[in-house]
Amino acid sequence: VQLVESGGGLVQPGGSLRLSCAASGFTFSSYDMRWYRQAPGKEREWVALISNEEPRPYYAGFLKGRFTISRDNAKNTVYLQMNSLKPEDTAVYSCNARQGSQYDYWGQGTQVTVSS
């Protein structure tokens, strides 16, 4: 099982980034996919979820419509489009694949730094 994030980097406040998470080794379409982030000195926090069925997105309240999660089951990839980035969005962003309570996989993360 592998989850490989990409697309992070340094961006100025107000800018955009698109993160990708490529999955392999499991039936991607059967898993709910989530993005989490962890800022220095802070607890990891949930950012967004896209369910395996329909699929339907859910977002943390603090995002206020700035981020969009999507998935492409044909490419086994989940995305996080991040717009209007703020310095407080600086964190390591990780993707997570989960099916019930038994199957729970994590990627290594990608660094996002928002700074002028």
C-alpha positions in Angstrom: 0.0 0.0 0.0 1.3 3.4 -0.9 0.0 7.0 -0.7 2.3 9.5 -2.3 1.6 13.2 -2.0 2.9 15.9 -4.3 2.3 19.5 -5.2 3.5 21.2 -2.1 5.9 24.1 -2.1 6.3 27.8 -1.2 3.6 30.2 -2.2 2.8 33.8 -1.5 -0.3 34.7 0.6 -3.3 34.8 -1.6 -1.8 32.2 -4.0 -3.0 28.7 -4.9 -1.6 25.2 -4.9 -3.0 21.9 -6.0 -2.0 18.8 -4.0 -2.2 15.3 -5.3 -2.1 12.0 -3.6 -1.5 8.9 -5.7 -2.7 5.7 -4.3 -1.6 2.1 -5.0 -1.9 -1.4 -3.5 -5.6 -1.2 -2.5 -9.0 -0.7 -4.1 -8.9 3.1 -4.1 -12.6 3.5 -5.2 -13.7 1.6 -2.1 -12.1 4.0 0.4 -13.0 7.3 1.8 -10.1 9.7 1.3 -9.1 12.5 3.6 -6.6 15.3 3.8 -5.0 16.3 7.1 -2.5 18.9 8.0 0.0 19.5 10.8 1.6 22.8 11.5 4.8 23.1 13.5 4.0 22.7 17.2 0.4 21.9 16.6 -1.8 18.8 16.6 -2.7 17.2 13.3 -6.1 18.5 12.1 -8.6 17.2 9.6 -9.0 19.3 6.5 -11.4 17.6 4.1 -13.0 14.3 3.2 -14.4 12.8 0.0 -16.5 9.7 0.4 -16.1 6.7 -1.8 -19.7 6.7 -2.7 -21.4 9.4 -4.9 -18.7 10.9 -4.0 -19.5 13.6 -1.5 -17.1 16.2 -0.1 -16.9 17.5 3.5 -14.7 20.3 4.8 -13.4 21.6 8.1 -15.3 24.7 9.1 -12.2 27.0 9.2 -11.7 26.6 5.5 -14.6 28.9 4.5 -14.8 27.6 1.0 -11.1 28.1 0.1 -10.2 24.5 -0.5 -11.8 21.8 -2.8 -11.3 18.1 -2.5 -11.8 15.8 -5.5 -10.9 12.3 -6.6 -10.3 10.5 -9.9 -10.9 6.8 -9.3 -9.6 6.0 -12.8 -6.2 7.5 -11.8 -6.4 6.3 -8.1 -5.7 9.9 -7.1 -7.2 12.4 -4.7 -6.6 16.1 -5.0 -6.8 19.2 -2.8 -7.1 22.5 -4.6 -6.1 25.3 -2.2 -7.0 28.9 -3.0 -6.6 32.2 -1.2 -3.8 30.7 0.9 -2.9 32.3 4.2 0.3 32.0 6.3 -1.7 30.0 8.8 -2.2 27.3 6.2 1.5 26.5 6.4 1.7 22.8 7.4 2.6 19.4 6.2 -0.4 18.0 4.4 -1.0 14.3 4.4 -3.6 12.1 2.7 -5.4 9.3 4.4 -7.3 6.3 3.0 -9.8 4.7 5.3 -12.3 1.9 5.1 -14.2 1.2 8.3 -12.1 0.9 11.4 -9.8 -1.9 10.0 -8.1 -0.3 7.1 -6.3 3.0 7.6 -3.4 4.2 5.4 -1.3 7.3 5.5 1.1 9.1 3.1 4.3 10.8 4.2 3.0 14.2 3.6 4.0 17.3 1.5 5.1 20.6 2.9 3.1 23.7 2.1 4.6 27.0 3.1 2.7 30.3 2.7 5.0 33.3 3.1 5.9 36.5 1.4 
